[in-house]
Amino acid sequence: MLPVPYIVRRTWAVLLIFHSQLICIRGDCGPPPVIEHTQPVAETSGVPGDTVAYKCDRNTGYYEIPNETRTITCQDDGTWSSVSTFCTRACGVPNRLQYAVPRDSDLEKDIFNPGTIVRYDCRDGYRRVAQTINSVTCLDNYTWSEPSVFCERRSCVNPGDIENGDFEATDGFLFGSRVTYKCNAGYKTISRRNYRDCQADGTWSNAPPQCEAVICEPPESPADVTYNPMKEEYTYLDAVTFTCNKGLHIDGEPTVSCTSDGTWSSTPPSCKAVDCQDPGQVEHAERKFGFVGPYTLNSNVGYECKSNFFLNGSHTITCNINSQWEPGIPKCLITCKDPSIAKSRPIVGLKSVYVQDDVVRFECEAGFVLNGPPSITCSSRGQWEPSPPKCDEIESSGGLSSGAIAGIVIGCLVVVAVLILLYCCCSKQKSGEYVCESKNDKIEQELINSNNTERKPKSDTPDVHYTACKA
């Protein structure tokens, strides 16, 4: 007898085989068929009773035919049910225009076949343009006709000026445009909005803004200072003038004004007692005016330097609000003569006037060498220290200057000219003219003319032979 567990296992195996046989007998449909002009469908096992719904491929211009089934079913015999054509070419949903939208009644259509007409209504803020067509038609090539502009923006009336202000329009007075208001100088807006918008119904949003005058509070009044006029409040461009008590002077702007932002143009001034000390005598200078104090605000003292001295500063100094002389007290500096040197040029410190501590540096022209220090300084004695240099001519390589060489060359040329002249006059010639004969180691000339003989003195020049001439 077989054990119980073995019998149980065998029974389950038989049941599983029987179940699989039933399924095989019943069969499956496999993947759903591909239908032209439809979008791909999801994968399915194709068990009998399964259904698949198709959608037309609108990207290629195909749309569902109304009342045509688009669903197939896996049948018991392992095949998919068939359907008739349910996709066809048509126009898509018409475009929405910037100024108009298609009517809802026309958009409710299931499909837009050639010849279908869709009408438009103007958007809010736009109105119909007279004698224009406000519709589009599906054409035979499955595109929509191009409409002409049949709606235009509504316009608003002029928003009007405001008191103490003006406005600026960026796009006229058409729907969607905005006008911005600005108060005149010395006024400020007291409204929350400084603009108005042209609305869809042709009216302007919110009320026009209002401008009110800017107010300045009375200025501060420091000690020893009074101002005029005195009021509880001041408006734009109102001015007040400050004055000091006797013996004091204004330090700052004596007049301030109320600005467009409600503040004063400057801080209030203060009052000061001004007393400058005597500037004293300037060395090497004479005082021309302002000999005796007291020296209060704007008092002047003038100086003039003595001969051969140069004024470093201003001829006139003035006592300022801080009891100081401005510009500073001048100095009189001794001057040095122009240090010009022949055949040279200053390369540093060239000036029209040379005073103490001025430095000049020299450089010689081409062909000359500097003999002396390259730089000199104007001393407190009015002299250049060290002494100015000279520019000497550069000598030739043999130790002779160019002038000496030129003299030698000229001398040689003179000797050659004399020799040529003697050669020409002593040539033998007929017709009783003079004939010259050479005599070596002796210097003698004989001139025979009418029995008169003349001797030339002996020359100191060596190696030069004179000739005697006879008729």
ABEGO torsion letter per residue (X at the ends): XBBAAAAAAAAAAAAAAAAAAAAAAAEBAEBBBBBBGBBBBBBBAGBBGBBBBBBBBAAAGBBBBBGBBABBBBBAAGBBBBBBBABBBBBBBBBBBAABBBBAAAAABABBBBGBBBBBBBBBGBBBBBGBBABBBBBAAGBBBBBBBABBBBBBBBAEBBBGBBBBBAAEABBGBBBBBBBBBGBBBABABABBBBBAAGBBBEBBBBBBBBBBBBBBBBBGBBBOBBBABBBBGBBBBBBBBBGBBBBEBABBBBBAAGBBABBBBBBBBBBBBBAEBBBGBBBABGABOBBBBGBBBBBBBBBGBBBBEBABBBBBAAGBBOBBBBBBBBBBBBABBBGBBBABGBBABBBBGBBBBBBBBBGBBBBEBABBBBBAAGBBOBBBBBBBBBBBAAGBBAAAAAAAAAAAAAAAAAAAAAAAAABBBBGGBBBBBBBBGBBBBBBBBGGBBBBBBBBABBGBBBBBBBX
